[in-house]
Amino acid sequence: MGIVWTFFVVLNIAKSLVAEGQSRGIDLGDGGKTIGLVMAILMVCGIIPVLGMFASIGGLVCWIIYWVKIAGYSNQLASAAPSAPMVSGS
């Protein structure tokens, strides 16, 4: 179940990042969708005998790249001012 859930998480994080970037006028490309899907696919391939060992190593490398990319997007969004002021509910 966890392997399948990774696909949903990657797709939804990418969609959310792209939408937030657009609202702030920042181009975040695909929001890490491509590298995230490659990572998830390689992790799924990790269950294949023999080939799985290499796929898992590739998945780990892609996971590190994905994590760094998402952190970079987060920093870009944090440094950009929101397009509309936040309104506190009192």
N, C-alpha and C positions, 0 to 999 in steps of 0.2 A: 504494500500500500504506500509506503514512504517513497518508493521510486516513482510511482505514478503521480503522487502529490507534488513532486519536484517540478514537473511540467506545468502544472497549474500555477505554482508559486512564481516560476520564472516568467510566464506569460503575463500574469497580473502585475508583477512588479514592473515589468517593462512598460505595460500600458499606463500604469500610474505615473511612472517617471516621465514618460513622453508627454502626457497630459499636463502635468505640473510644469514641465519645462516650457511647453507652448503657452501656458497661462502667464508665465514670467518672461516670455520672449527669448527663451534659451533653446537652441537646437541640441537635443541630446541623442540625435541619431535614432537608433532602434531601441534605446534604453537598456542595452545589454541582452536583448532577446536572442540574438544569433549565438553568441558565446555561451549563454545560459542553456539554450537548447542542445548545443553540441555537448556541453558538459553532461546534461541529463541523458542524452542518447548513449554517450560513452559509459556512463554509470550503469545503464540498463544492459549494455553489451558486456559488462563485467561478469555476468552470470554464465557466459559462454566459456566452456573449458578451453584452456591454453590461451586463446585469443583474449579472454577476459582479463588476464593479468595485465596485458598491454593496454587494453581499453581502460582499465581502472587507473593505471598510471596517467594515461592521457586525460581521463576525467578529473583526476586530482589537479593536474596542471591547469586545465580549463577552469576548475573551481576557483583556484587562486587568482587567475586572470579575471574571472567574473567578479569575485569579491572586491578586487582592487578597482575595477571599472565602476561598480555600484557605489563604492565609497567616494570615488571621484565625482560621480553625478551628485551624490548627496552634498559634497562640499560645494559644487557649483550652485546648487539650489539654495544652500544655506547662505552663500555670499550674495545672492541676488535678492533684491527687495521684492516682497510680495506685490502683485499687481494691484490688489485692493487692500485697504487697511483692515486689520482684524478688529471685529467689534466684540467687546466683552458683554456678556449678558448680565445686567444688574437688575 
